[in-house]
């Protein structure tokens, strides 16, 4: 039955293709979908037959507003749907939790003397890309071997063959040194062409050449060189052996299967290139409960291949999907060639899908066991802290504060939050000191930070602070939430400074506070002269150490950021004629002082507000 409050909106939705957005009472997008006919698709959610699904019932209950975006075609709608799901992460959509970019080996073929690097972003820039590798270490290990055979460039210097001397890599035979003219441009590019052939899987010519060189070295009694060549050949064989042949037709294909249990969903992907299994990866999905299998796989394919550039010629699936034709057309456009979506029923291909499904099942079992074990550890840690520190309850929410200063400058503080033993990064905060100037004073800094924190608490409780997330007017600011335990990074001095602030806000009897001294991991609590020593292997000690280390990391990162910005600013501000506006324009144009230093006078003078005279001054002083 169509809800009366939405009747007018539903009647005015166009019958064109596009994307529809459901919003809740706070205006937050809770679902994004696409349709060939927007009106028919949206109205279908309110039919009695659709209410049989629990997820749809809950979705319809939460809909307060319907919006839509008309697209020129179903393909345009699919692309827009992907973009909006990634941007808004709607509650009722199936969401890919592991949005990974895989490492590739990049050969900068567009350059006169191509370098070889790794990257996670594929671009249409004339370079040659090889991969994907499911782990960065695999790409680095491959390059480590390849460089012994093809000593390629990694530096960014301009190559003209006229440098006075080569770098260390030439002397350890890891660079062909075109910089000093050891090889010319044509010779170097021919070597890189062979490297590309090797990375493409054609290893036989390389092995044959190395074997011939090894035999020649042995005949010449150069056994040291022969041993090096032998090791290189063995390393190549090891790489080839690890790439197990799993498909006799030697095509590029991805194999996709999944497993489900108690609302959790795990998708397994096998990457097969040239008939060889190059790697595998698993992905977890949010919002997969009460959804059909075909919807789950369809959502995964759209989100996964939206961020992947290496589209294979064939994708093996565990079952048919509703949007098969439009997804094929979309993948064809991304790949530039036909992509076959196949559901194998028998034979070797079916065995591959079954193997992927079995791996997904085992992965999900392992992850669930790990989650349960971790949850048990957190529960034990919180209970132990309650007992050892004489707390009135389990410290479900813990806040930890750390002060960071380096050489007396840029004193900052961090506040990190752990909820049920797990970091809640959305509640992390960092502070730049306002009242503590001159000589560093950790005690005064700690007092300032806590005073600011509890002033924010008071303002939030009185409704003077906005919620942390726009649109969530029914949720309080995180400043209003009181912790069950405060950890101060430091000993008695820092602890006493914190207690004075708690007294100011009448919170000493409300919030327990402890000090954690780094030296012996001593825990100081109020009204006790001797510290508490937690057992070295206790879960409670591990937890507060993790929290303390996280607070330290967060503070140090902020300190370094401020120092880096100050360093950049000071270099530019010391140049006559460069003020805040021109400094901002320069950094916007070039990104860093290093890039400004490397730029020509003409490029610097092209920046708005910079004339040639000033550009010459900047170039000279930098």
Secondary structure by P-SEA (a helix, b strand, c coil): cccccaaaaaaaccccbbbbbbbccccccccccccccaaaaaaaaacccccccaaaaaaaaaccbbbbbbcccaaaaaaaaaaaaaacccccccccccbbbbbbbbccccccbbbbbccccccccccccccccccaaaaaaaaaaaaaacccccccccccccccccccccccccccccccccccaaaaaaaaaaaaaaaaccaaaaaaaaaaaaaaaaaacaaaaaaaaaaaaaaaaaaaaacccccccbbbbbbbbbcccccbbbbbbbbbccccccbbbbbbbcccccccaaaaaaaaaaaaaccccccccbbbbcccccaaaaaaaaaaaaacbbbbbccccccaaaaaaaaaaaaaaaaaaaaaaaaaaaaaaaaaaaaaaaaaacccccccbbbbbbbbbccccbbbbbbbbbcccccccccbbbbccccccccccaaaaaaaaaaaaaaaaaaaaaccccccccccccccccccccccbbbbcccaaaaaaaaaaaaaacccccbbbbbbbccccccccccccbbbbcccccaaaaaaaaaaaaaaaaaaaaaaaaaaaaaaaaaaaacccccaaaaaaaaaacccaaaaaaccaaaaaacccccaaaaaaaaaac
